Amino acid sequence: MTICNRLRIRDHGNGGRQAIFDTGANIGDGLATLLMPGLTWEVGPYSLRVAGGFQRYEDRGGSDGKKQGNMFQIGHDLFLWSPKGFLTGSATTTGSVLFGTHFERTDVSCTTAARCGGINGGEFHRDRILLREWDLFYFIAPRMSVGAHVLWYDASNLRNGPNQAAVNLGVCHRVGAGTDCRNGTGGDWIDVMLNYRYQF
């Protein structure tokens, strides 16, 4: 999320990140605030992560509309196995297997619709984005792991212009200058990523 001079939400696809919601440089004067409290709770091989985010733009000037975003996420991580046995392991124990799942919801909008025509190419002025994620990692050394992420996105609105998210993600198609989807069509897609991670 870009938070200072624009409000932009993108996916995590490592084949080229897609802009799902973008106000462009259409932010008015005044204060931008982002609050994001969260907590983590751990017991044995399990950990729970919870966070919420609240973005607001003052948008002084009378022509930009009030832009805002809210999000929350809930994540679960469980060490399934290590050389010590089932439901044991840690990021510093070689041979540990970590499984995680995570849910996130983001709601973004420009709340004065009549003054928000310039954002998202004029196609829509609000969006609801869901992300469900599953991860599986194997620790080949302390704090070093290899594994995969599966991310399932669902967005209520996507841009359908050339080189925009709906077309790039295969939610709809273009033939010449035509398209088979309406402005701000919604859709879902899956990103699968293989990763090598090392925590310093």
Contacts in CASP RR format, 6 or more apart in sequence:
PFRMAT RR
TARGET T0000
AUTHOR 0000-0000-0000
METHOD contacts of the structure
MODEL  1
MTICNRLRIRDHGNGGRQAIFDTGANIGDGLATLLMPGLTWEVGPYSLRV
AGGFQRYEDRGGSDGKKQGNMFQIGHDLFLWSPKGFLTGSATTTGSVLFG
THFERTDVSCTTAARCGGINGGEFHRDRILLREWDLFYFIAPRMSVGAHV
LWYDASNLRNGPNQAAVNLGVCHRVGAGTDCRNGTGGDWIDVMLNYRYQF
1 7 0 8 1.000
1 8 0 8 1.000
1 9 0 8 1.000
1 10 0 8 1.000
1 55 0 8 1.000
2 8 0 8 1.000
3 32 0 8 1.000
3 34 0 8 1.000
3 55 0 8 1.000
4 32 0 8 1.000
5 25 0 8 1.000
5 27 0 8 1.000
6 22 0 8 1.000
6 23 0 8 1.000
6 24 0 8 1.000
6 25 0 8 1.000
6 26 0 8 1.000
6 27 0 8 1.000
7 21 0 8 1.000
7 22 0 8 1.000
7 23 0 8 1.000
7 27 0 8 1.000
7 55 0 8 1.000
7 57 0 8 1.000
7 67 0 8 1.000
7 69 0 8 1.000
7 108 0 8 1.000
8 19 0 8 1.000
8 21 0 8 1.000
8 22 0 8 1.000
8 23 0 8 1.000
8 24 0 8 1.000
9 19 0 8 1.000
9 20 0 8 1.000
9 21 0 8 1.000
9 22 0 8 1.000
9 106 0 8 1.000
9 108 0 8 1.000
9 127 0 8 1.000
9 129 0 8 1.000
10 17 0 8 1.000
10 18 0 8 1.000
10 19 0 8 1.000
10 20 0 8 1.000
11 17 0 8 1.000
11 18 0 8 1.000
11 20 0 8 1.000
11 151 0 8 1.000
11 153 0 8 1.000
11 165 0 8 1.000
11 191 0 8 1.000
12 149 0 8 1.000
12 151 0 8 1.000
12 191 0 8 1.000
12 193 0 8 1.000
13 151 0 8 1.000
13 191 0 8 1.000
13 193 0 8 1.000
14 191 0 8 1.000
14 193 0 8 1.000
18 165 0 8 1.000
18 168 0 8 1.000
18 169 0 8 1.000
19 159 0 8 1.000
19 164 0 8 1.000
19 165 0 8 1.000
20 127 0 8 1.000
20 129 0 8 1.000
20 153 0 8 1.000
20 155 0 8 1.000
20 158 0 8 1.000
20 165 0 8 1.000
21 108 0 8 1.000
21 120 0 8 1.000
21 127 0 8 1.000
21 129 0 8 1.000
21 157 0 8 1.000
22 119 0 8 1.000
22 120 0 8 1.000
23 67 0 8 1.000
23 110 0 8 1.000
23 119 0 8 1.000
23 120 0 8 1.000
24 119 0 8 1.000
26 64 0 8 1.000
26 118 0 8 1.000
26 119 0 8 1.000
27 57 0 8 1.000
27 59 0 8 1.000
27 64 0 8 1.000
27 67 0 8 1.000
28 57 0 8 1.000
28 58 0 8 1.000
28 59 0 8 1.000
28 60 0 8 1.000
28 61 0 8 1.000
28 63 0 8 1.000
28 64 0 8 1.000
29 58 0 8 1.000
29 59 0 8 1.000
29 60 0 8 1.000
29 61 0 8 1.000
30 57 0 8 1.000
30 58 0 8 1.000
30 59 0 8 1.000
30 60 0 8 1.000
31 57 0 8 1.000
31 58 0 8 1.000
32 55 0 8 1.000
32 56 0 8 1.000
32 57 0 8 1.000
32 58 0 8 1.000
33 54 0 8 1.000
33 55 0 8 1.000
33 56 0 8 1.000
34 53 0 8 1.000
34 54 0 8 1.000
34 55 0 8 1.000
35 53 0 8 1.000
35 54 0 8 1.000
36 51 0 8 1.000
36 52 0 8 1.000
36 53 0 8 1.000
36 54 0 8 1.000
37 51 0 8 1.000
37 52 0 8 1.000
37 53 0 8 1.000
38 49 0 8 1.000
38 50 0 8 1.000
38 51 0 8 1.000
38 52 0 8 1.000
39 49 0 8 1.000
39 50 0 8 1.000
39 51 0 8 1.000
40 47 0 8 1.000
40 48 0 8 1.000
40 49 0 8 1.000
40 50 0 8 1.000
41 47 0 8 1.000
41 48 0 8 1.000
42 48 0 8 1.000
44 87 0 8 1.000
45 78 0 8 1.000
45 79 0 8 1.000
45 80 0 8 1.000
45 87 0 8 1.000
45 88 0 8 1.000
45 89 0 8 1.000
45 90 0 8 1.000
46 76 0 8 1.000
46 77 0 8 1.000
46 78 0 8 1.000
46 79 0 8 1.000
47 76 0 8 1.000
47 77 0 8 1.000
47 78 0 8 1.000
48 74 0 8 1.000
48 75 0 8 1.000
48 76 0 8 1.000
49 73 0 8 1.000
49 74 0 8 1.000
49 75 0 8 1.000
49 76 0 8 1.000
49 77 0 8 1.000
49 102 0 8 1.000
50 72 0 8 1.000
50 73 0 8 1.000
50 74 0 8 1.000
50 75 0 8 1.000
51 72 0 8 1.000
51 73 0 8 1.000
52 70 0 8 1.000
52 71 0 8 1.000
52 72 0 8 1.000
52 73 0 8 1.000
53 69 0 8 1.000
53 70 0 8 1.000
53 71 0 8 1.000
53 72 0 8 1.000
54 69 0 8 1.000
54 70 0 8 1.000
55 68 0 8 1.000
55 69 0 8 1.000
55 70 0 8 1.000
55 108 0 8 1.000
56 66 0 8 1.000
56 68 0 8 1.000
56 69 0 8 1.000
57 64 0 8 1.000
57 66 0 8 1.000
57 67 0 8 1.000
57 68 0 8 1.000
59 65 0 8 1.000
59 66 0 8 1.000
59 67 0 8 1.000
62 115 0 8 1.000
63 115 0 8 1.000
64 115 0 8 1.000
64 116 0 8 1.000
65 110 0 8 1.000
65 111 0 8 1.000
65 112 0 8 1.000
65 115 0 8 1.000
65 116 0 8 1.000
66 110 0 8 1.000
66 111 0 8 1.000
66 112 0 8 1.000
67 108 0 8 1.000
67 109 0 8 1.000
67 110 0 8 1.000
67 111 0 8 1.000
67 116 0 8 1.000
67 119 0 8 1.000
68 108 0 8 1.000
68 109 0 8 1.000
68 111 0 8 1.000
69 106 0 8 1.000
69 107 0 8 1.000
69 108 0 8 1.000
69 109 0 8 1.000
70 106 0 8 1.000
70 107 0 8 1.000
70 108 0 8 1.000
71 104 0 8 1.000
71 105 0 8 1.000
71 106 0 8 1.000
71 107 0 8 1.000
72 104 0 8 1.000
72 105 0 8 1.000
73 102 0 8 1.000
73 103 0 8 1.000
73 104 0 8 1.000
73 105 0 8 1.000
74 102 0 8 1.000
74 103 0 8 1.000
74 104 0 8 1.000
75 100 0 8 1.000
75 101 0 8 1.000
75 102 0 8 1.000
75 103 0 8 1.000
76 100 0 8 1.000
76 101 0 8 1.000
76 102 0 8 1.000
77 98 0 8 1.000
77 99 0 8 1.000
77 100 0 8 1.000
78 87 0 8 1.000
78 98 0 8 1.000
78 99 0 8 1.000
78 100 0 8 1.000
79 87 0 8 1.000
79 88 0 8 1.000
79 89 0 8 1.000
79 90 0 8 1.000
79 96 0 8 1.000
79 97 0 8 1.000
79 98 0 8 1.000
80 86 0 8 1.000
80 87 0 8 1.000
80 97 0 8 1.000
80 98 0 8 1.000
80 99 0 8 1.000
81 87 0 8 1.000
81 88 0 8 1.000
81 89 0 8 1.000
81 96 0 8 1.000
81 97 0 8 1.000
82 88 0 8 1.000
82 89 0 8 1.000
82 90 0 8 1.000
82 93 0 8 1.000
82 95 0 8 1.000
82 96 0 8 1.000
82 97 0 8 1.000
83 93 0 8 1.000
83 94 0 8 1.000
83 95 0 8 1.000
84 93 0 8 1.000
88 96 0 8 1.000
89 96 0 8 1.000
90 96 0 8 1.000
91 98 0 8 1.000
91 139 0 8 1.000
91 142 0 8 1.000
91 143 0 8 1.000
91 145 0 8 1.000
91 199 0 8 1.000
92 142 0 8 1.000
92 143 0 8 1.000
93 139 0 8 1.000
93 142 0 8 1.000
94 139 0 8 1.000
94 140 0 8 1.000
94 141 0 8 1.000
94 142 0 8 1.000
95 138 0 8 1.000
95 139 0 8 1.000
95 140 0 8 1.000
96 138 0 8 1.000
96 139 0 8 1.000
97 136 0 8 1.000
97 137 0 8 1.000
97 138 0 8 1.000
97 139 0 8 1.000
98 135 0 8 1.000
98 136 0 8 1.000
98 137 0 8 1.000
98 138 0 8 1.000
98 139 0 8 1.000
98 145 0 8 1.000
99 134 0 8 1.000
99 135 0 8 1.000
99 136 0 8 1.000
100 133 0 8 1.000
100 134 0 8 1.000
100 135 0 8 1.000
100 136 0 8 1.000
101 132 0 8 1.000
101 133 0 8 1.000
101 134 0 8 1.000
101 135 0 8 1.000
102 131 0 8 1.000
102 132 0 8 1.000
102 133 0 8 1.000
102 135 0 8 1.000
103 130 0 8 1.000
103 131 0 8 1.000
103 132 0 8 1.000
103 133 0 8 1.000
104 130 0 8 1.000
104 131 0 8 1.000
104 133 0 8 1.000
105 128 0 8 1.000
105 129 0 8 1.000
105 130 0 8 1.000
105 131 0 8 1.000
106 127 0 8 1.000
106 128 0 8 1.000
106 129 0 8 1.000
106 131 0 8 1.000
107 126 0 8 1.000
107 127 0 8 1.000
107 128 0 8 1.000
107 129 0 8 1.000
108 126 0 8 1.000
108 127 0 8 1.000
108 129 0 8 1.000
109 125 0 8 1.000
109 126 0 8 1.000
109 127 0 8 1.000
110 116 0 8 1.000
110 117 0 8 1.000
110 119 0 8 1.000
110 125 0 8 1.000
110 126 0 8 1.000
113 125 0 8 1.000
116 125 0 8 1.000
117 125 0 8 1.000
119 125 0 8 1.000
120 157 0 8 1.000
120 159 0 8 1.000
120 184 0 8 1.000
121 159 0 8 1.000
122 183 0 8 1.000
123 157 0 8 1.000
123 159 0 8 1.000
123 160 0 8 1.000
123 183 0 8 1.000
123 184 0 8 1.000
124 157 0 8 1.000
124 183 0 8 1.000
124 184 0 8 1.000
126 156 0 8 1.000
126 157 0 8 1.000
127 155 0 8 1.000
127 156 0 8 1.000
127 157 0 8 1.000
128 155 0 8 1.000
128 156 0 8 1.000
128 157 0 8 1.000
129 153 0 8 1.000
129 154 0 8 1.000
129 155 0 8 1.000
129 156 0 8 1.000
130 153 0 8 1.000
130 154 0 8 1.000
130 155 0 8 1.000
131 151 0 8 1.000
131 152 0 8 1.000
131 153 0 8 1.000
132 151 0 8 1.000
132 152 0 8 1.000
133 149 0 8 1.000
133 150 0 8 1.000
133 151 0 8 1.000
133 152 0 8 1.000
134 149 0 8 1.000
134 150 0 8 1.000
135 147 0 8 1.000
135 148 0 8 1.000
135 149 0 8 1.000
135 150 0 8 1.000
136 147 0 8 1.000
136 148 0 8 1.000
137 145 0 8 1.000
137 146 0 8 1.000
137 147 0 8 1.000
137 148 0 8 1.000
137 195 0 8 1.000
137 197 0 8 1.000
138 145 0 8 1.000
138 146 0 8 1.000
138 147 0 8 1.000
139 145 0 8 1.000
140 146 0 8 1.000
143 198 0 8 1.000
143 199 0 8 1.000
143 200 0 8 1.000
144 196 0 8 1.000
144 197 0 8 1.000
144 198 0 8 1.000
144 199 0 8 1.000
145 196 0 8 1.000
145 197 0 8 1.000
145 198 0 8 1.000
146 194 0 8 1.000
146 195 0 8 1.000
146 196 0 8 1.000
146 197 0 8 1.000
147 194 0 8 1.000
147 195 0 8 1.000
147 196 0 8 1.000
147 197 0 8 1.000
148 192 0 8 1.000
148 193 0 8 1.000
148 194 0 8 1.000
148 195 0 8 1.000
149 191 0 8 1.000
149 192 0 8 1.000
149 193 0 8 1.000
149 195 0 8 1.000
150 190 0 8 1.000
150 191 0 8 1.000
150 192 0 8 1.000
151 190 0 8 1.000
151 191 0 8 1.000
151 192 0 8 1.000
151 193 0 8 1.000
152 188 0 8 1.000
152 189 0 8 1.000
152 190 0 8 1.000
153 188 0 8 1.000
153 189 0 8 1.000
153 190 0 8 1.000
153 191 0 8 1.000
154 187 0 8 1.000
154 188 0 8 1.000
155 165 0 8 1.000
155 186 0 8 1.000
155 187 0 8 1.000
155 188 0 8 1.000
156 186 0 8 1.000
157 184 0 8 1.000
157 185 0 8 1.000
157 186 0 8 1.000
158 164 0 8 1.000
158 165 0 8 1.000
158 166 0 8 1.000
158 169 0 8 1.000
158 171 0 8 1.000
158 184 0 8 1.000
158 185 0 8 1.000
158 186 0 8 1.000
158 187 0 8 1.000
159 165 0 8 1.000
159 166 0 8 1.000
159 184 0 8 1.000
160 166 0 8 1.000
160 167 0 8 1.000
160 172 0 8 1.000
160 174 0 8 1.000
160 179 0 8 1.000
160 181 0 8 1.000
160 182 0 8 1.000
160 183 0 8 1.000
160 184 0 8 1.000
160 185 0 8 1.000
161 167 0 8 1.000
161 174 0 8 1.000
161 179 0 8 1.000
162 174 0 8 1.000
165 171 0 8 1.000
166 172 0 8 1.000
166 181 0 8 1.000
166 184 0 8 1.000
166 185 0 8 1.000
166 186 0 8 1.000
166 187 0 8 1.000
167 173 0 8 1.000
167 174 0 8 1.000
167 179 0 8 1.000
169 189 0 8 1.000
170 189 0 8 1.000
171 181 0 8 1.000
171 185 0 8 1.000
171 186 0 8 1.000
171 187 0 8 1.000
171 188 0 8 1.000
171 189 0 8 1.000
172 179 0 8 1.000
172 180 0 8 1.000
172 181 0 8 1.000
172 185 0 8 1.000
173 179 0 8 1.000
173 180 0 8 1.000
173 181 0 8 1.000
174 180 0 8 1.000
END
